[in-house]
Amino acid sequence: MEMVTLKMWHGGIFRKTPKLSYVGGEFKLYEKIEVDKLCFFWLREMAEECGKYSKIDEIYYLVPLLSLDKGIRKVYDDKEVLEMAKYLTLHGIIELFVLHGVDEPDVLHGVDEPEISREPFQTEQDSTTYIRKKLSPKRNLYNSSAFEKSKVATPGITSSKVDDWIGHRPESSIKLKDPVEQVEDSDDAEYEVNEAYMGDEESDCKNELDDLVSDNALVDQNVNTTEVNEEELTDSTLGSDSDTDDEEFRAAKESLNKWKENVRYIALQLQKEAEEGKKPMRRNEVNNGEGEDEVLRLTQGECEEDDILRKMRGSGILVNELTDLSKIQWKAGMRFENRKTFRDCVTRYAILQGRHLTFRISDNNRQQRLGVVCKEGCPFRLYASWDSTGSSFVVKSVDGIHKCSSDMESNKQMKSTWLAEQFFEVFKGRPHWPASEIVETARRAYNVIINKSFAYKVKYLAHRKLHESMKDHYSKLGRYMEAIKQLNPDSCFKLETDPPRELGPPIFKRLFVCFDALSTGWLIGCRRVICLDGCFLKTFLGGVLLAAIGRDANDQMFPIAYAVVEGENNESWNWFLLELRQCLKKTNEGNQWTFISDQQKGILSAVANVFGKAEHRNCARHVFANWQKTYQGDEYKGLFWRAARAYNEADYVDAMEEMESLNPIAALSFKAQNPKTFCRSFVSTNTRCDVIVNNMAETFNGYIINARTKHLLDLLEEIRTALMQRLAKKKAEIEKSDSFLCPRIAARLEKEKQEMGNCNPMRSSDTEFQVIHKLDKLYVDLQEKTCTCRKWQLTGIPCCHAIACIYFKGLEVEPFVDECYLRVTNLKAYSKTIKPCVGERHWPIVDMELDPPQIKIGPRRPTKNRRKEPHEDPKKPGRLTKHGTTIRCSVCKSEKHNKRKCPDKDKVVELEPQPKKGRGRPRKAWVV
C-alpha cells in the first residue's frame, strides 16, 4: 500500500497582490496516509481537526510544480479527490489550503464584520469595513497593555490562536514604540503611523510597516499604506521565492539544461568537423553570451518564514547549482545550503567569468567559514560563514570589485575533477572522446585553454566515474547475473573463474550467455546452420567475444549465444561449444548440423571434438584472401569464385579445367585448400543452405561494434538490450505482413522466375521432366523436389528449371518452397522474448567478490580497426595503387633490390646518346 503526505495549510486567506498567495496561516503535516483510503469527508475531518474548527467552508489543493495562480484546484467531492490522488501517487506529497468559518471573531466596536468571499482568487468587503492587521512575530511592542486591548482576530483565528501564532515566530531585532492605530473610515482606507511615537526610529518603524503590509496583513488587496508605495514593496520583496517558486524553479532548471545541452552540442559539432576535416573555430567565434539579460535564477522550496528572515537580514537570495553564475554580482546576505554548495558556486563563478580565485580562510574543523580572494593586485574579497539563525551558509561581506582582466590560460579553480563532471554526459555517449576535442570543447564552452595532458586526465576521471574502479565493476557481476536469471529463469549463464589465490577473491576468466528466447527460437524456427567467429574487445583489459550466429527463415542473422573469454584458443572454443551443446539440448555429435567459420585452428579443433559428425565449412572469402596473395588478377579471381559457387560437380570441373589451362600450379594450390569445405558442389543438402561464407558472424561483430568498446557489465547490458529490441521489432514486422513467404526468399524466387524463360520443359511422367536450358539438358523430379543442377536440393527454393515444369502443369510455385522459408516458420523463431532488466539500484544483493583479469599492456597503443588491404582504403583516391606490382632493379633486373642497392650500379657504363635523325624522309641514293 502506497503511503503519502498531506501538507494542510489553515488559519489564513487567499490574497492577490498581484499574484495569488495564501497568507496568515500555518500548516500541519499528515504523514503515512494511504492513498486508497482518501475521500472528501475524511479531508473535511482532517481540516476541522488541524485547527479545531467547527465550520469548514472550502478546501483547495495545489497541483505540484505549479504556482497558486495556475495550479489551485477546489475539492468539491470524491471525484476531485481521485484526481488529487493521481498527483499524490506521482509526487508523494501535496499541499492543501483550508478556508474556514469564523468561530468567535473579535470584532472592532463600531465596525461591521467583513464579508469574506468563498472564491479563492479574490476577497469582497464593504468599503466601510476594515480589519486590523495581524502583526509581525513577537516583538517588544507586544508587552504593552495597549496591544492587549487592541488585539483583533482575523477570520478563522480566535484571540487565543493569535497568541499561539505569535509565540512560535522568531524574535525580531526591530522595535516599535507603539502599535499601529486605526484610522477613520473612508472610501480610500489607509493605515497611518502616529508621528509622535516614531521619534528617532522613524525609518525602523516604516520598515516594520513594510513587513506588516507585505507579509502579515490580512486585508484586501486595495488597502495601501501612505508611507510605502507599491514600487517600494516590489523592491523590498526582490529575491523572494514565496510567490514565484515554481516558475523560477523551472526557469532555473531550463537555464541549466540549456547550458549542458550547449556543451553536448559543441562536442557533437567538433565530432562532425573532425569527420569532415575542418579546422577548429577561432577564439573570436566563441559565443560569450553578450546582450543577454542578467537574471538571477532562484529555486523552489522557500517558505514564508525564510522570506521574513531574509528581510530581517537583508537581500538573502538563495544560490545553488541552478543559479546562473556567469553574470552574478556578489552581495552580502546571499544564502547557500551548506559549505560545499558555496565552494561549488565560487568554483563555477571563477571558471565562467575567468577569475583567478583562491580560498584563503578556511575552518575545516568546524565547517564554519570560508574566505575567497582574487589574484595579487585585485581588491576583490569574499567572506562567508555559517548562520545558525537561518541554518544556512551566508555571505557576510563582499569587499571591492574586480580590477583584474579575465584569464583564459590560468585558472586555479579549473580542476580536472570539475571538468570531468561537466563533460560526464558527453562521455556517456562517447567513451573514447579524443583529447583534442576535449581541449577545443573546454575553450569554446568555458573560454579556458587546457593542454592535452590535462584533457587525458579529465578523460581518465570521467572513465572512472563511468565505470568506477574495475574491481568494483566486476564485483557487481554476480548481482547482474542474478537479476537476469530472475527475469529469464530458463536462460543459461555460466561464469568461470581462475582458481582463487592465497590472498584475494577469484579472477574473472570467462562468461557464457544464452537466453532461452534465442535458443528456443533457433530450435523451432531456424535451419541447423551455425556461424562461429570471435572479435576483440576494445578496452584496456582486452579479451575476446565468441559468438554463435544462426540464420532465420528470411536469411538474416539470428544470434544464439555469445561469451566473453580471455582469448581465442583451443581451450576457450572447446569450452564455448560444450556450453552451446548443452543449451541447445543436443545429445548426439551434431548429425545433420552445419558449422561455418574462418580457418581459425581453435574452431576447427573444437568442432571436431564436440560435434564430430557435423559438417564444417570454411569461409570461401578467407580462403580466397590467402590464395590471392600468390595468384592475383581478375582472371584468377573470376575462376576461383566460379569454381567455389558451382552447384554441381560438372560446373566445378569445367571451372577447374579452365584454371589448369591458365596456370596448372594455381589449380593445384586451389585443390590443396580442400574444396570440399568451401565449394557448393561438395557441401551437404540436409540443412537447405548454400552459404559458403561467414558473413552472418561478421555482421554480428559489426552490429555490436559500439558495445565492444565498453567494459563487461555495460557490454553485456548493451548486447542484451539490442537483442531484446531486435526480437520485438522482427516479431512486429512479421505479424504485420500477410505474405506466404519471407520477403528475401520471395525476391530470390522472382529472380528464378525471370530466368525461367530460357527453359524448355518436356514431360516424361506426371512428376518427371526433361528440361533444355540453353545448351544443357537437365532432369527434374517434382515429387522428390530434385534437379540435376542441384540448386533446388541445396537451397530448398525451386530453380528456374523446376519453375518451368511447375508452370507447365499449371501449378503455383510457392507451395514447392521448403517450409523453413515460410512466414509462419519465421514467426515461430521470434515468438519468445527477452525480459527487460531493472536498473542497478534494484538488483538483488549477492555476496560474490570477483577481481578483473590482469591488464595486458602491449608495446604500443592498441589498434581498434582491422588492417585493411591497400585496395580497400587507398591513400590517394582516384589513382591506382602499385599493390601487387613486382619491383625490379633497373640495372640487373633483379627482384631482390632496387637500383640504389644494386652491387653492379658502379660497373654500368653509360653509352653516348645516338645522334638525332634529321627532319623529313631520308633522300634516296642516286645511281650514276
DRENLOTI-517130 format. One record per residue (C-alpha): x, y, z. Coordinates in steps of 0.1 Angstrom, whole numbers, plus 5000, padded with zeros to 4 digits. Each point is the difference from the previous one (the first is absolute). Example, Ala and Ser with C-alpha at 12.3 -4.5 7.8 and 13.67 -1.06 7.14 Angstrom:
2
512349555078
501450344993
//
This chain:
928
500050005000
501550344990
500450265028
499950374992
500250335019
497450285002
501250355009
496850195012
500150385003
497450165022
499350325019
500650234970
498350144969
500850054963
501350344989
500950124965
502750274999
500249964970
500849635002
497849775020
501549905034
498749845032
501050215030
499650005037
499849635007
502049715011
500249644989
499749655014
501549694985
498149674997
502549734992
499649634991
496650054984
498749724978
498950134966
497249744996
498350125032
499850374991
496550144996
498350345001
498549965035
503349885014
501750314987
497350225017
500649825033
503850064998
499450364991
497750045031
502549825022
503150204990
498750325015
497149885021
497650184976
496349945002
499350114964
501949944968
499050214971
502349884972
503049784994
502550054971
503049804989
503150124980
501149804970
503849925006
502550214981
497450274991
499550345016
496850105019
498850204970
500149704977
499949695022
497250075026
497149754999
496949995021
498949675017
496349964994
499449635005
501749664997
500650054963
502450285007
501649795027
500849734974
501650264977
502150125030
501049645007
501649974966
502450295008
500649845035
501049674983
502550184978
501550255025
499349855035
498950335015
497550274993
499050345016
496450065011
498550345009
497150045024
497550295001
498049975032
497150195016
500550245030
499449845034
500050305023
501550304982
501250295021
498450294980
501050365005
497350215016
498050204976
501449814970
498049754980
501449654994
501649964966
498349774975
502649764988
499349854966
500249634996
501850044966
503749925005
501350274976
498550315015
498450155031
497050225002
499250245028
498050315007
501950334994
499350115035
501149685018
503649945011
501949745019
503050085021
503249844986
501549705016
503350125013
503549864994
501749735021
500450065037
501750335007
500550255029
496850184991
497949705010
501050055037
498050325001
496450005014
498850214970
500749704978
498049775022
497050234997
500350054963
500649644990
497649904972
499349654987
500049934963
497449784983
500549655013
502650095026
498850075036
501950215024
501549695016
501249894965
501750344995
501949945032
501149654989
501050144966
502050285015
501749765024
501749784974
501350284979
503750105003
501250315018
500550324980
502750265006
497750284989
498250175028
496950224999
498850275024
496349934997
497749804979
498450124968
496850205005
496849964981
499050304979
496550134994
497849834974
500250144965
499749884964
503849974997
501049855033
503650035011
502149915030
502050295013
502950015025
499750225030
502850244996
500250075037
501149655007
502649974972
502750235014
503549904988
498949664988
497950134971
501749794974
499949695021
496350045005
499450054963
501949694993
497949825026
496950124982
501449884968
500349655015
496550025014
498450104967
501949774977
499949685022
497649995029
497150244993
496849814994
498350294981
498650054966
502450064971
498750364996
501350105034
503350204998
502350195023
500750364997
503749985007
500949704978
498949994964
499649704978
503450034983
501849995033
498149695010
501049834968
503650105005
500049885036
498849664990
502549964972
501649665002
497049855019
499049654989
496749985018
497950134971
501949874970
501449675012
499049784971
500650244972
503450105011
501049645008
499049894965
501950304985
503149915019
499749644991
499650094963
503050235001
502249735015
498749744974
500750254972
503650045013
500649635001
498449964966
502350274987
503049795011
498749694984
499250204968
503650134999
501349655004
497849874972
501050284977
503749925006
499349644992
498450104967
502850244992
502649735007
498249764976
499850274973
503750115006
499150365009
502250225021
498850125035
498450345004
502050305010
499750155035
497950304988
497449754988
499249885036
496650115011
500650195033
496350085006
500250374995
496750184999
498249755022
498050135030
501649965034
497549785017
500649845034
498449665000
498349905032
498849675012
497049835015
499549925036
500150325021
497150075023
498650315016
502249985030
503150004978
498750314982
499650195034
503449905011
501550114967
498450355004
501350025036
503549924988
500150174966
499849874965
500349635009
499849844966
500449634999
502749894976
500649644990
501049784970
497150134979
501150375003
501550164969
503450105012
501450134968
498650355007
499450005038
500950305021
501049905035
498150165029
500149975037
497249785013
500049744972
499149665014
501349654992
498749675012
503449905015
503750064998
500549764971
497450184979
501850335006
503349864988
498449854969
498350334991
503250195005
501849754977
497450034973
500150385003
503850014997
500049784969
497050164982
501350355006
503749934996
501050105035
503149865018
498449955034
501649825029
498649885033
502150155028
498049995032
498749665009
498849855032
500149634992
499449885035
496750165006
498950054964
499250365009
501650254977
501650064967
501950294985
500650074963
502650234984
501050084965
503550014986
502550265012
499150354992
496249954999
498150135030
497249744998
499349835033
497249765009
499249875035
497349765010
499249795031
497249795015
497050195013
498349805027
496950225000
499149924965
501749664999
501950094968
503450114988
499850384995
502350254983
500950255028
502250244981
501050094964
502950244996
500850184968
499449914964
502349824975
502750224985
501749714983
499449874965
498649664991
502649734996
499549724975
503249815006
500449995038
497049935022
500749845033
496449885004
500049814967
500749665013
499949674981
497449865024
497750294994
500349994962
499549625000
496750055018
498950264976
500949794970
498549685015
496950004977
502350024970
502149715011
496949795005
499450014962
503750024990
502249805025
503050054977
499650374995
503350134984
502250225022
500250264973
496350044999
499950035039
502550294997
497950174974
496749955018
501450145032
501250314981
496750064983
497849935030
502050155028
502550234983
502849815017
503149864982
501149665013
502849784987
499849644988
501449845031
497250185020
497549874975
501249645004
499750035038
496450124995
499449704978
501449775026
497950145028
496949994978
500649634993
500549935037
496750175007
498349814971
501349665009
501250075036
503149795007
500349674982
499949815032
496750155010
498849964965
500749624999
498749955036
496550104987
500049714975
498349765024
497250245007
499550074963
499949634991
497549935028
497750284988
500149864965
499349645012
497050125020
498450154969
501249734976
500049685021
500549754971
503050184986
503549885004
502850205017
503349845008
502850185018
503549855001
502850145022
503649935005
500849805032
500050235030
503350145011
501449975035
498950365007
497150164983
496949894981
499949804967
500950164967
497550034972
500849764970
496949934979
496350074998
497549814978
496650154992
497149834982
496450135004
497249764998
498250214975
502949974976
500849635004
496349904999
499450224970
502949854981
498949655007
496450044989
500350264972
503549994984
502149764979
502849805017
502750244988
502350185025
502750254992
502950035025
502350295004
501850215026
500850375002
502350205022
498750225029
501450354997
500750085037
503350015018
499149675017
499949824966
498149684995
498049854971
496349964994
499049664985
496749974982
497749744985
497750144973
497249834982
497950094969
496350065003
497449924973
500650334984
503749934996
500950265027
502249955030
498549845031
502550025030
499949685021
502750055027
503150205008
502849995025
502750235014
503349805003
503750075006
501049934964
499349804969
501749675005
499249635000
499049995036
497650304998
498349874969
499649655013
498450145032
497750224980
498749724977
499549775030
497850265017
498250074967
499249634995
498649985035
497750314994
498849864967
499249675016
502049814974
500849655012
501849864969
503150134982
498350254977
498649774974
498450204971
501350325014
502250254982
502750235015
501650284980
503150185011
503250154988
503249795001
500750075036
501849695014
498250015034
496649984983
501049714977
501249815030
497150085023
497349914974
501749674993
500149915037
496550125010
498049954968
501949724983
497349904975
499050364990
501050154967
502650275003
500350264972
502850254997
499350354989
500850034963
500950375003
502849925025
501349724978
500050244970
501850275020
502949765007
500049854965
499950344983
503350105016
501849774975
497650004970
498850354993
497950154973
496450024990
500349684979
501149805030
497450165022
497249914975
501149644997
500249955037
496550125008
498649824969
501449675014
498950085036
496450104991
499449714976
496949815012
500949674983
503249814993
499850054962
500250385003
502849965026
502049784976
499650254971
501350295022
503049795012
500949904965
500150364989
502150085030
502549724992
500350134964
500850345014
502449895027
500349645011
501850105033
497050235009
497649714995
502249785022
500150275027
496250034998
499549625006
502450015029
497650235019
497549705003
497250114976
497549775018
499950265029
499250314980
498649904965
496349974996
500249694978
501349795029
498050145030
497149815016
496450064990
498549915034
499950355014
498550184970
502850255000
502450094971
502050255020
503849964998
501050335017
499950105036
498350344995
497449945027
502649995027
501850314986
496650174999
499549945037
503550135007
499150324983
496650015017
501650025034
503050214991
499150295024
499449765028
503549844995
501650335012
498449975035
500849805031
498449675009
496650115016
499450274975
501049774972
497649725012
497150245006
500350184966
500149674982
497049875020
498050324993
500849994963
498949644997
496950065021
498950294977
500949804969
497849705009
497150235007
500550204968
500349704978
496949845015
498050324994
501250014963
499049644994
496650035016
499350314979
500849814968
497449774984
502249834973
500649634998
503850014996
502550225018
501050324980
503549904991
499049654989
497250154978
502650224983
502349714993
497049814986
499250294976
503649994986
499649634992
496650074983
501750254978
502649744989
497249754993
499550144965
503249834988
498749665010
498049754979
498449725021
499049674984
497849765020
501149655007
497349915026
497750195023
502950115022
503149954979
501250244973
503050054977
500950374997
502250154973
501750315014
502150184974
502549724988
499449775030
497549735009
498849945036
497849765018
497350145024
497849795024
497250215016
499149735025
503549965014
500750374995
503349944983
501850134969
503249914983
501450355006
499749925037
498950355009
496549895012
501449745023
502650235015
497850305006
496549875003
498850264975
498949884965
502650084973
499050154966
499849644985
497649895027
497950314997
499649944962
498749655007
497650135028
498650264976
499749734973
497649825023
498150325008
500950005037
501250275024
503750015009
499750115037
498849675014
503149834986
502350225021
501449835031
498050075032
503150145017
499550324979
496350065009
498850315019
498449775026
503449835007
501750345004
497350115025
500849695021
503650115002
499150345014
497149885022
501850035033
501450315015
502950105022
498750165032
501050355009
502550065028
499750245029
502750265009
503049945022
498250145031
497449724998
502449714995
499849735027
502850005026
502549724992
503249955020
502549914972
503450164999
501750004966
503250164988
500550114964
502449824977
503550134999
500750294977
501849914968
502350284989
501549984965
503050184986
497950284986
496550155001
497549724990
498450044967
496250004997
499549944963
501249714980
502850044975
498550064966
501349894967
501650274978
497149984975
497450045028
501250345012
502350174974
502150295013
499350194967
496549944989
499550024962
503549864993
501149644996
502349855026
503149804994
498749725021
501049674985
502650154976
503449835000
502850255005
503249924980
503450154999
500450214969
503749894998
500149635004
496249934998
500049825034
497049995023
502050005032
501150365000
499750334981
502550214982
501250185031
501349675016
501049824969
503649875002
500650064963
498950365000
503650134998
500949764971
497450134977
501650204971
497650264987
499950004962
500350324981
496750104986
499549944963
499850314977
496650134993
498649924966
499350284975
496650124993
498049864971
500349694979
503649894992
501250064965
500549714976
503549944986
500450084963
501549744979
502350154974
//
